[in-house]
Amino acid sequence: MKRILILGASGFIGNALYKELCSFFDTHGTYHTPNRAFEENHQFHHFDMETENIEILLQNLKPTIIISAVRGNFDAQIITHFEIINYILTHKCKLLFISSANVFDAFTNYPSYEYDKTLSQSIYGRFKIKIENALLRLPNDKYNILRLPMVFGHNSPRLNQIKNLIDLDEAIEVFPNVVINVTEIEKVTQQIHYIINRKKQGVFHLGSSDLVHQKDFIEEVCEVLGYKNLVFKNIYDSNFDRFLAVLPKENILPKNLQVSVQQVAKASIKN
């Protein structure tokens, strides 16, 4: 049986992945903030990447697959990921790195595909690119890069942020000229499960197959949730449409694992 270690298994994406995979694989996860439920679950391991070396945990667990869904200090993340790379080079193990559409945020005239050149104007995007570039130098069977757009779904941080703004009667910031694609957490976990099962290699873009203006999508989500007469604050950072979307061209998943913008909006009300 494969042994999977999810870094950041206490977070939104990491925890959803743990729940998806734990019935099928020997699945372990890391957490940082003290939590009794995690402490009592012997599959969870406390790890502080700012003060600890990940190699000790890797040598103890000997995972065959590492999934990185960790958040936190960028410098500490880079050091941790380079330690993981050293480990997988000398062990029967691969890394699935959850990256972001922001690795393309300097390109605004078109959507981005798996093997397009990355270039970012943001600190976050450049940090992701640094780890991606290190992985791209490895043998193909040692890594997957999984680039995500904005992730929604029931109880997602982005959805909770919208609800909080509505509850506080504050305006929701929207970008009428930004064209995006989106995804929802349940589909993401199914897609990653498939990539693991089928031993897929390379770079995957795990977003909706269609595009939408960011403002239109946020309005649709609010409508699905039953909110009306909301106040939106339009932010225009360009006179033209600006794209921040990741679409697949090389590594296309089966139809049942693809998702549409409308499905993502509807997933906001799932229990």
C-alpha positions, 0 to 999 in steps of 0.5 A: 500500500502507498504511504502518503504524507500530506504537508498542511493536512490541517488546512482547507485543501490538505484536510479535504485531501486527507479525507479523500485518500485515508480510506484507500492509502496509509495516509498521514498528515502534518499540522502546526497549530495545537489541536486535540483532534489531530493530537489524538489521531496517530496519523497526524504529526506535529511539524513546524517548518520554521524550527524543524527539519522535515528530513526527520519526519520523512525518515521515520514515516518513509512515505512513497508520496508527499503532497505539499498543501502547506502554507506559511513563511515563504523562506521556511517553505522553500527550505523545506521543499528543497529538503524534500527534493533531496529526500525523493532523489534518494528514495522511492518517493515522489512529490505532488506540489500544489501550486497556483495560477499566480505563477502566470500573473505577469501574463495578462493577454491570454489563459495559460497552459501547462508548459507555458513559461512562468512569470510573476509580478507577485511575491507569492507567484515568484515563490511558487515558481522557485519551487516549480523550477527546482521540481522541473529539473527532476526526473518526470516520475519524481513530481507532479506540479498541480496548479490551482485557480481560486478554490471554492466549495462549501465552507471554503475560506474564500466563500467564508470571506464573502459571507463575512463581508455580507454579514458586516454589510460591507462591499464585496470587492470585484474585478469586472475586467479580470477573466478567471477560471475556478474550481471546487474542493471536492473535484480537486480531491478527486482529480488528485486521487486519480493522478495518484492512482494512474501514476500520472506524470508532469504538470496539471492545470486543475481549473474549470474548463470554461472561463468567467469574469471574476465579478460575474462569478462572485455575483453568481455565487451570491445568487446561489447562496440566496443573497440579494441587493448586495453592494459590490465595489468595482476595481478596475486595474486595466482598461481591457480584459486581463486573464488569470486562468490556467487551462489544460492542453497536454494533460487533460483529465477524463470528462467525469473529473472536469468541472464547469464554472456553474458547477463550482458556483453550485458547490457553494451550497453543498453540505 
